Amino acid sequence: MTPLALVLLAAWPAGAVAAPAGTPDVSGEVERGVRAYNAREIAYYESALTPDAVFIADDGAIFAGKERVLRQFTRVFGMTPARQITVSDVATGGRGDVAWARFKWTLTGPEQSRAGVATTVFVRGPAGDWQVALIQNTRSGHGAPAAPGATPAPHRH
């Protein structure tokens, strides 16, 4: 299963939620990430990721550290045919030098299309630019009700 590389959002939706005044707006960063993903531009991610960036794929795989994330994106970008991502329902927020974006995504490729939701956390880099610290993906249907007759496992805290 191919993990998603989702900071990455291409077709900017008309229904995006605007950030309130004084709140960091990273919608432009999200749009740049989507364009880079769809164009397979690894150079964008080389400059956009923090050294300790974490990418959590929709299948739960965790890639910790910029080099591991870049290796994963390079692997995905090398697949043919290329995967394409579209997004909708983008919301952004934050405070000061930390911002977030949340959005729905659809990934299309050689396998069946799949959809989910992502949250990306941005921090201000040393040059004052926004950098990606975390990309968390969850596939749609995660946490769906159990099938009839199934018994959920007890939670242990």
C-alpha positions as CSV (number, residue, x, y, z in Angstrom):
1,M,0.0,0.0,0.0
2,T,1.4,3.4,-1.0
3,P,1.6,5.9,1.9
4,L,0.4,9.4,1.0
5,A,2.7,12.4,0.9
6,L,0.3,15.1,1.9
7,V,1.3,18.6,2.7
8,L,0.4,18.7,-0.8
9,L,-2.7,20.1,-2.1
10,A,-3.4,21.0,-5.7
11,A,-6.8,22.2,-6.8
12,W,-7.6,24.9,-4.3
13,P,-11.3,24.5,-3.3
14,A,-13.7,27.4,-3.5
15,G,-15.1,26.6,-0.1
16,A,-11.8,26.9,1.8
17,V,-12.2,28.4,5.3
18,A,-10.4,31.7,5.7
19,A,-8.2,32.3,8.8
20,P,-9.4,35.0,11.2
21,A,-7.5,38.3,11.3
22,G,-4.2,37.9,13.2
23,T,-4.1,34.1,12.7
24,P,-1.4,32.6,10.5
25,D,-2.8,31.7,7.1
26,V,-0.8,28.8,5.6
27,S,-3.2,28.1,2.7
28,G,-0.6,29.2,0.2
29,E,1.8,26.7,1.7
30,V,-0.7,23.9,1.3
31,E,-1.3,24.9,-2.3
32,R,2.4,24.9,-3.0
33,G,2.7,21.5,-1.4
34,V,-0.1,20.0,-3.6
35,R,1.4,21.4,-6.8
36,A,4.8,20.0,-5.8
37,Y,3.3,16.6,-5.0
38,N,1.4,16.4,-8.3
39,A,4.5,17.5,-10.2
40,R,6.8,15.1,-8.3
41,E,9.0,18.0,-7.2
42,I,11.1,16.6,-4.4
43,A,13.1,19.8,-4.2
44,Y,10.1,21.5,-2.6
45,Y,10.1,19.0,0.2
46,E,13.9,19.3,0.7
47,S,13.3,23.0,1.5
48,A,9.9,22.8,3.2
49,L,10.5,20.0,5.8
50,T,12.0,20.7,9.2
51,P,15.0,18.5,10.2
52,D,12.8,16.5,12.6
53,A,9.7,16.4,10.4
54,V,7.3,13.5,10.8
55,F,5.1,12.0,8.1
56,I,2.3,9.6,9.2
57,A,0.8,7.8,6.2
58,D,-2.8,6.8,5.8
59,D,-1.9,3.2,6.6
60,G,-0.3,4.2,9.9
61,A,3.3,4.0,8.8
62,I,5.5,6.6,10.5
63,F,8.5,8.2,8.9
64,A,10.4,10.3,11.4
65,G,13.2,12.7,10.4
66,K,13.6,14.7,7.2
67,E,15.8,12.2,5.4
68,R,13.3,9.3,6.0
69,V,10.4,11.4,4.9
70,L,12.3,12.5,1.7
71,R,13.2,8.8,1.0
72,Q,9.5,7.9,1.2
73,F,8.4,10.8,-1.0
74,T,11.1,9.9,-3.5
75,R,9.9,6.3,-3.6
76,V,6.3,7.5,-4.2
77,F,7.3,10.0,-6.8
78,G,9.2,7.2,-8.7
79,M,6.0,5.2,-9.1
80,T,4.3,5.0,-12.5
81,P,1.8,6.1,-13.3
82,A,2.1,9.1,-11.0
83,R,-0.4,9.6,-8.2
84,Q,-2.4,12.8,-8.1
85,I,-4.0,14.4,-5.1
86,T,-6.9,16.9,-4.8
87,V,-8.1,18.5,-1.7
88,S,-11.3,20.2,-0.3
89,D,-12.6,21.7,2.9
90,V,-9.3,23.3,3.8
91,A,-9.2,25.0,7.2
92,T,-6.2,26.8,8.6
93,G,-5.3,28.3,12.0
94,G,-2.5,28.9,14.5
95,R,-0.8,31.4,16.6
96,G,2.5,33.1,16.3
97,D,5.2,30.9,14.8
98,V,3.0,27.7,14.7
99,A,0.2,27.1,12.2
100,W,-1.9,24.2,11.0
101,A,-4.0,23.2,8.0
102,R,-6.7,20.5,8.0
103,F,-8.2,19.2,4.7
104,K,-9.9,16.3,3.0
105,W,-7.9,14.6,0.3
106,T,-8.5,12.2,-2.6
107,L,-5.5,10.3,-4.0
108,T,-5.8,8.8,-7.5
109,G,-3.3,6.4,-9.0
110,P,-3.1,3.0,-10.6
111,E,-4.9,1.4,-7.7
112,Q,-8.4,2.3,-6.6
113,S,-8.7,6.0,-5.6
114,R,-8.9,6.6,-1.9
115,A,-9.9,9.5,0.3
116,G,-9.1,10.8,3.8
117,V,-8.3,13.7,5.9
118,A,-4.9,15.3,6.8
119,T,-3.6,17.7,9.3
120,T,-0.3,19.4,8.7
121,V,1.6,21.4,11.3
122,F,3.8,24.3,10.2
123,V,6.5,26.2,12.2
124,R,8.4,29.3,11.2
125,G,11.9,28.5,10.0
126,P,15.1,30.5,10.8
127,A,14.5,32.6,7.7
128,G,10.9,33.4,8.7
129,D,9.4,31.0,6.1
130,W,6.8,28.3,7.0
131,Q,8.3,24.8,7.3
132,V,6.4,21.5,7.7
133,A,6.9,19.8,11.0
134,L,4.2,17.1,10.8
135,I,1.9,15.6,8.2
136,Q,-0.8,13.3,9.7
137,N,-3.1,11.3,7.4
138,T,-6.2,9.3,8.2
139,R,-8.1,7.3,5.6
140,S,-11.8,7.9,5.3
141,G,-13.8,5.2,7.1
142,H,-11.2,5.0,9.9
143,G,-13.1,4.4,13.1
144,A,-16.2,3.3,11.2
145,P,-18.7,1.3,13.3
146,A,-17.9,-2.3,13.7
147,A,-19.6,-4.8,11.4
148,P,-22.7,-6.5,12.7
149,G,-21.8,-9.3,15.1
150,A,-18.2,-8.0,15.6
151,T,-17.0,-7.4,19.2
152,P,-14.7,-4.4,19.7
153,A,-11.6,-4.9,21.7
154,P,-11.7,-3.4,25.2
155,H,-9.8,-0.2,25.7
156,R,-7.0,-0.3,28.3
157,H,-5.7,2.9,29.8
